[in-house]
Amino acid sequence: MMIILSVFIGMSSSLQAENGKKVFETYCWGCHHQTAVAFGPSFTEIASKRSAEEIQGMITDPAAVSSVFGYRRNAMPAFKLTKEELEAITQYILSYKPKVFSEEKQ
């Protein structure tokens, strides 16, 4: 049972990552890159600074979130994504969060 559940979770994560990449290619790639700064910040930078909720807020209502963050201006347009697309792109962005390795020896 655990093996089946693990396989299902792995397939679900792979599918969500694939869907997130499709959302990225459809809406985001013109201004963002996964690991390098383009017109907008890279996904690595976003993922290292923002929570899932903040990322979703910036996608759906960037003007309001920019105001909360204290930004004077905002160039990002609002996107009307489905719940599934929003979750997929959020997880895709967060997958670029730098891994922190402990230097402690166990």
C-alpha positions, 0 to 999 in steps of 0.5 A: 500500500505504501509503495502504491501511495509513494508512486501516486505521490511521485506521479502527482508531483511530476504531473504538477511540475509539468503543468507548472512548466506549461503555465510558465511557458504560456504566461511567464517566460516573456518576463521571467527566467527560472534561474537568471534575471530577465525583465522580472526576477528569476524564480530562484530569487522569488522562491528564496524570498516569498511564500506560496501565498505571496507568490499567488497574490502577486500573480492574481493581484500584483498591484495590491501585493506590490503596495503591501510590499512597499513597492512604488510601482509594479510592471506585472499584469494580473493573471486570471488562472484556474486554481489548478494552474495557480497551484501548479505555477506556484509549486513550479516557482518554489521548486527553484528555491535554493537548497540549504545544506547543513554543514554539521556532521552527523 
